[in-house]
């Protein structure tokens, strides 16, 4: 096997790495490696999105006229968010077409995949998951398959081990705290009753499919093919979250811009006069009254005499009670009257 040695500097050896791109062109291309639709990007965008962002930034700049670099950054954030909202709206239409086509060609496969993901939590929440599986045609198929396997094991081996008996409890939706009896599931070595239990559940689920779930499944599929899916897959959920995030970012940038403009400017020149109060100037009579009031003596309540420790035991219990607020105010009033009478 021959090796091209025209450019030895480009050969990668196992003990030496390239270290990534080093030229500006290579770094710019590397930044776009993980770029797909640009719904979550804030710096690097696809070419068509980047053109829309620049146009929207110019339009918003002309409309809001930012007065500082901070306001200019908020205006650009608004432009980016608005472009992302429009892109999500256009992609939502394409997503509805995708969902309709999958409902026509891949309905059973997609529904079964969702059932498998939902049933993965059956052992943790059997009462809720088992009830949810009985609501759909594909979910009952999942239950029937498990019961058929358990019935075959009981016929061939003649018993169920602890894990198989625990699975039967899960399929029945019996809570964990109610599994210490044999009311729902017989003992593991009672093959006759175990087979009867599995066959009864299979028959019950098939009747439920034929009477109700078959028509429900066709109705759900028809709704999805018409563009109104009742079940949201991961792609649709991601697109909806991206649109919600873009609307939230737009609202935050716009509210912050309006709040920043409503605030008074913090930096004022020293030559600017201080703001005068709206209150009217005091009259001469008011000034004279305040002067005379300031000359009045201030009477302070004299502290009570200190009681020594040796005298505490001689004080009756009624005197140990601290005066309440009303008593203290009354005592202060009497002290003021006594001081004024001097």
C-alpha positions as CSV (number, residue, x, y, z in Angstrom):
1,X,0.0,0.0,0.0
2,X,1.4,3.3,-1.1
3,X,1.3,6.5,0.9
4,X,1.1,10.0,-0.6
5,X,4.2,12.0,0.6
6,X,3.7,15.1,-1.5
7,X,2.9,17.1,1.6
8,X,4.5,15.5,4.7
9,X,3.2,18.3,7.0
10,X,-0.4,17.2,6.4
11,X,0.2,13.5,7.5
12,X,-1.4,12.7,10.9
13,X,0.6,10.3,13.0
14,X,-1.0,8.4,15.9
15,X,1.2,10.2,18.5
16,X,0.6,13.7,17.0
17,X,-2.6,15.6,16.5
18,X,-3.3,18.4,14.1
19,X,-4.5,20.7,16.8
20,X,-7.5,21.9,14.8
21,X,-7.6,24.6,12.2
22,X,-5.0,27.4,12.3
23,X,-5.9,29.7,9.5
24,X,-8.8,32.2,9.8
25,X,-10.6,30.5,7.0
26,X,-10.3,27.1,8.6
27,X,-11.5,28.5,12.0
28,X,-14.5,30.1,10.4
29,X,-15.4,26.9,8.7
30,X,-15.0,24.9,11.9
31,X,-17.4,27.2,13.7
32,X,-20.1,26.2,11.2
33,X,-19.5,22.4,11.6
34,X,-22.4,21.9,14.0
35,X,-24.7,24.6,12.4
36,X,-27.9,23.1,11.1
37,X,-30.9,25.5,11.1
38,X,-29.6,28.4,13.2
39,X,-32.6,28.4,15.6
40,X,-30.4,28.4,18.7
41,X,-27.4,30.3,17.4
42,X,-26.6,33.9,18.5
43,X,-23.3,34.6,16.7
44,X,-22.9,32.2,13.8
45,X,-25.8,31.8,11.4
46,X,-26.5,30.2,8.0
47,X,-26.0,32.6,5.1
48,X,-29.7,33.3,4.5
49,X,-30.3,33.8,8.2
50,X,-27.3,36.1,8.6
51,X,-28.6,38.3,5.7
52,X,-32.0,38.5,7.4
53,X,-30.4,39.4,10.7
54,X,-28.4,42.2,9.2
55,X,-31.4,43.6,7.4
56,X,-33.6,43.4,10.5
57,X,-30.8,45.0,12.6
58,X,-30.7,48.0,10.2
59,X,-34.5,48.3,10.3
60,X,-34.7,48.2,14.1
61,X,-31.8,50.6,14.4
62,X,-33.6,53.1,12.2
63,X,-36.8,52.7,14.2
64,X,-35.5,52.6,17.8
65,X,-32.4,54.9,17.3
66,X,-30.2,53.4,20.0
67,X,-28.3,56.0,22.0
68,X,-25.5,53.9,23.4
69,X,-23.7,50.7,22.7
70,X,-25.8,48.9,25.3
71,X,-29.0,49.9,23.5
72,X,-27.5,48.9,20.2
73,X,-26.8,45.4,21.6
74,X,-30.4,45.1,22.7
75,X,-31.6,46.2,19.3
76,X,-29.5,43.5,17.7
77,X,-30.8,40.9,20.1
78,X,-34.3,41.9,19.1
79,X,-33.4,41.5,15.5
80,X,-31.9,38.1,16.0
81,X,-34.9,36.9,18.0
82,X,-37.4,38.2,15.5
83,X,-35.6,36.4,12.7
84,X,-35.6,33.2,14.7
85,X,-39.4,33.5,15.3
86,X,-40.1,33.9,11.6
87,X,-37.9,30.9,10.8
88,X,-39.7,28.7,13.4
89,X,-43.0,29.7,11.9
90,X,-41.9,28.7,8.4
91,X,-40.4,25.5,9.7
92,X,-43.6,24.7,11.6
93,X,-45.5,24.4,8.2
94,X,-42.8,22.1,6.9
95,X,-43.0,20.1,10.1
96,X,-46.8,19.6,9.7
97,X,-46.1,18.2,6.2
98,X,-43.5,15.9,7.6
99,X,-45.9,14.6,10.3
100,X,-48.7,14.0,7.8
101,X,-46.3,12.0,5.5
102,X,-45.1,9.9,8.4
103,X,-48.7,9.3,9.5
104,X,-49.4,7.9,6.1
105,X,-46.3,5.7,5.6
106,X,-44.8,5.1,9.1
107,X,-47.7,5.3,11.5
108,X,-47.4,1.9,13.1
109,X,-43.6,2.1,13.4
110,X,-43.6,5.5,15.0
111,X,-46.4,4.6,17.4
112,X,-44.7,1.4,18.5
113,X,-41.5,3.3,19.1
114,X,-43.3,5.8,21.4
115,X,-44.9,2.9,23.2
116,X,-41.5,1.3,23.8
117,X,-40.2,4.5,25.3
118,X,-43.3,5.0,27.4
119,X,-43.2,1.4,28.7
120,X,-39.6,1.7,29.8
121,X,-40.9,3.1,33.1
122,X,-43.4,0.3,33.7
123,X,-41.4,-1.2,36.6
124,X,-41.2,2.1,38.4
125,X,-44.8,3.3,38.0
126,X,-46.9,0.3,37.1
127,X,-50.3,1.7,38.0
128,X,-49.8,4.7,35.7
129,X,-47.9,3.2,32.8
130,X,-50.0,0.0,32.5
131,X,-53.2,2.2,32.4
132,X,-51.6,4.4,29.7
133,X,-50.6,1.4,27.6
134,X,-54.2,0.2,27.6
135,X,-55.3,3.5,25.9
136,X,-53.7,2.8,22.5
137,X,-53.8,0.0,20.0
138,X,-50.0,-0.3,20.0
139,X,-49.9,-0.2,23.8
140,X,-52.3,-3.2,24.1
141,X,-50.1,-5.0,21.5
142,X,-47.2,-4.5,23.9
143,X,-49.2,-6.0,26.8
144,X,-50.5,-8.9,24.7
145,X,-47.0,-9.9,23.6
146,X,-45.7,-10.0,27.2
147,X,-48.7,-12.1,28.4
148,X,-48.2,-14.5,25.5
149,X,-44.5,-15.0,26.5
150,X,-45.5,-15.5,30.1
151,X,-48.2,-18.0,29.1
152,X,-45.7,-19.9,27.0
153,X,-43.2,-20.0,29.9
154,X,-45.8,-21.4,32.2
155,X,-46.8,-24.1,29.7
156,X,-43.2,-25.1,29.0
157,X,-41.5,-24.7,32.4
158,X,-44.5,-25.1,34.6
159,X,-43.7,-22.1,36.8
160,X,-42.7,-18.4,37.0
161,X,-39.7,-17.2,38.8
162,X,-39.8,-14.0,40.9
163,X,-38.9,-11.7,38.0
164,X,-41.6,-13.1,35.7
165,X,-44.2,-13.0,38.5
166,X,-43.1,-9.4,39.2
167,X,-43.6,-8.6,35.5
168,X,-47.2,-10.0,35.7
169,X,-47.8,-7.5,38.6
170,X,-46.5,-4.7,36.4
171,X,-48.7,-5.6,33.4
172,X,-51.7,-5.7,35.7
173,X,-50.8,-2.3,37.1
174,X,-50.6,-3.5,40.8
175,X,-48.8,-1.0,43.0
176,X,-45.6,-2.3,44.7
177,X,-47.0,-2.0,48.2
178,X,-50.0,-4.4,47.3
179,X,-47.9,-7.3,46.0
180,X,-47.6,-9.4,49.2
181,X,-50.6,-11.5,48.4
182,X,-51.7,-14.0,45.7
183,X,-55.0,-12.3,44.9
184,X,-53.9,-10.8,41.6
185,X,-51.1,-13.2,40.6
186,X,-51.0,-16.8,41.9
187,X,-47.9,-18.5,43.3
188,X,-45.1,-19.1,41.0
189,X,-45.4,-22.9,41.0
190,X,-49.2,-22.9,40.3
191,X,-48.9,-23.4,36.5
192,X,-52.6,-24.0,35.9
193,X,-53.7,-20.7,37.4
194,X,-50.8,-18.8,35.9
195,X,-51.8,-20.0,32.4
196,X,-55.4,-19.1,33.1
197,X,-54.4,-15.6,34.2
198,X,-52.3,-14.9,31.1
199,X,-55.0,-16.3,28.7
200,X,-57.7,-14.2,30.4
201,X,-55.7,-11.0,30.1
202,X,-54.9,-11.7,26.4
203,X,-58.6,-12.3,25.6
204,X,-59.6,-9.2,27.5
205,X,-57.1,-7.0,25.7
206,X,-58.0,-8.3,22.2
207,X,-61.7,-7.6,22.8
208,X,-60.8,-4.1,23.9
209,X,-58.8,-3.7,20.7
210,X,-61.6,-4.9,18.4
211,X,-64.4,-2.9,20.1
212,X,-62.7,0.4,20.8
213,X,-59.1,0.9,20.1
214,X,-59.2,0.0,16.4
215,X,-61.5,2.9,15.6
216,X,-59.6,5.2,17.9
217,X,-56.3,4.4,16.2
218,X,-57.7,5.1,12.7
219,X,-59.2,8.4,13.9
220,X,-55.9,9.5,15.4
221,X,-54.1,8.6,12.2
222,X,-56.6,10.5,10.1
223,X,-56.1,13.6,12.3
224,X,-52.4,13.4,11.9
225,X,-52.6,13.0,8.1
226,X,-54.9,16.1,8.0
227,X,-52.2,18.2,9.8
228,X,-53.6,18.0,13.4
229,X,-51.5,15.4,15.2
230,X,-52.6,14.3,18.7
231,X,-49.1,13.1,19.6
232,X,-46.0,15.3,19.5
233,X,-42.7,13.7,18.6
234,X,-39.3,14.9,19.6
235,X,-38.7,17.0,16.4
236,X,-42.0,18.9,16.8
237,X,-41.3,19.4,20.5
238,X,-37.9,20.8,19.8
239,X,-39.2,23.2,17.2
240,X,-41.9,24.4,19.6
241,X,-39.4,25.0,22.4
242,X,-37.1,26.9,20.0
243,X,-40.0,29.2,19.0
244,X,-41.0,29.7,22.7
245,X,-37.3,30.5,23.6
246,X,-37.0,33.0,20.7
247,X,-40.2,34.8,21.8
248,X,-39.0,35.0,25.3
249,X,-35.6,36.4,24.2
250,X,-37.3,39.0,22.1
251,X,-39.6,40.1,24.9
252,X,-36.6,40.3,27.4
253,X,-34.6,42.5,25.0
254,X,-37.5,44.8,24.2
255,X,-38.5,45.2,27.8
256,X,-34.9,45.9,28.8
257,X,-34.6,48.5,26.1
258,X,-37.7,50.3,27.2
259,X,-36.7,50.1,30.9
260,X,-33.2,51.5,30.2
261,X,-34.7,54.4,28.3
262,X,-37.2,55.2,31.0
263,X,-34.5,55.5,33.7
264,X,-33.2,59.0,34.4
265,X,-29.6,59.6,33.4
266,X,-27.2,58.9,36.3
267,X,-24.3,61.1,35.3
268,X,-25.2,64.8,35.6
269,X,-22.8,67.7,35.2
270,X,-22.0,69.7,38.4
271,X,-23.1,72.9,36.7
272,X,-26.7,71.6,36.5
273,X,-28.9,73.1,39.2
274,X,-30.2,70.7,41.8
275,X,-33.9,69.9,41.4
276,X,-36.0,72.1,43.6
277,X,-38.7,70.6,45.8
278,X,-42.4,71.0,44.8
279,X,-43.3,71.9,48.4
280,X,-44.2,75.5,49.1
281,X,-41.9,77.7,51.2
282,X,-42.7,78.1,54.9
283,X,-44.4,81.2,56.1
284,X,-43.0,83.5,58.8
285,X,-45.6,82.3,61.3
286,X,-44.5,78.7,60.7
287,X,-40.9,79.6,61.1
288,X,-41.6,81.4,64.4
289,X,-43.6,78.5,65.7
290,X,-40.7,76.1,64.9
291,X,-38.2,78.4,66.7
292,X,-40.4,78.7,69.8
293,X,-41.0,74.9,69.8
294,X,-37.2,74.3,69.7
295,X,-36.8,76.3,72.9
296,X,-39.1,74.1,74.9
297,X,-37.2,71.9,77.4
298,X,-37.1,68.2,76.7
299,X,-38.1,66.1,79.7
300,X,-36.7,62.7,80.0
301,X,-38.2,60.1,82.3
302,X,-36.0,59.5,85.3
303,X,-34.8,55.9,85.6
304,X,-36.3,53.9,88.5
305,X,-34.1,53.3,91.5
306,X,-31.9,50.2,91.3
307,X,-32.8,47.4,93.5
308,X,-30.0,45.3,95.1
309,X,-29.9,41.5,94.9
310,X,-30.4,41.2,98.6
311,X,-33.7,43.1,98.4
312,X,-35.2,41.1,95.5
313,X,-36.4,38.3,97.8
314,X,-38.3,40.9,99.9
315,X,-40.2,42.3,96.9
316,X,-43.8,40.8,96.7
317,X,-44.6,38.8,93.5
318,X,-47.0,41.5,92.4
319,X,-44.1,44.0,92.1
320,X,-42.1,41.6,89.8
321,X,-44.5,42.1,87.0
322,X,-43.1,44.4,84.3
323,X,-45.3,47.3,83.3
324,X,-47.1,47.0,80.0
325,X,-47.2,49.7,77.3
326,X,-50.2,51.5,78.8
327,X,-48.6,51.7,82.2
328,X,-45.3,53.0,80.8
329,X,-47.1,55.7,78.9
330,X,-49.1,56.7,81.9
331,X,-45.9,56.8,84.0
332,X,-44.2,59.0,81.4
333,X,-47.2,61.4,81.3
334,X,-47.2,61.8,85.1
335,X,-43.4,62.5,84.9
336,X,-44.0,65.3,82.3
337,X,-46.8,66.8,84.4
338,X,-44.6,66.8,87.4
339,X,-41.8,68.5,85.6
340,X,-44.0,71.2,84.1
341,X,-45.5,72.0,87.5
342,X,-42.0,72.8,88.9
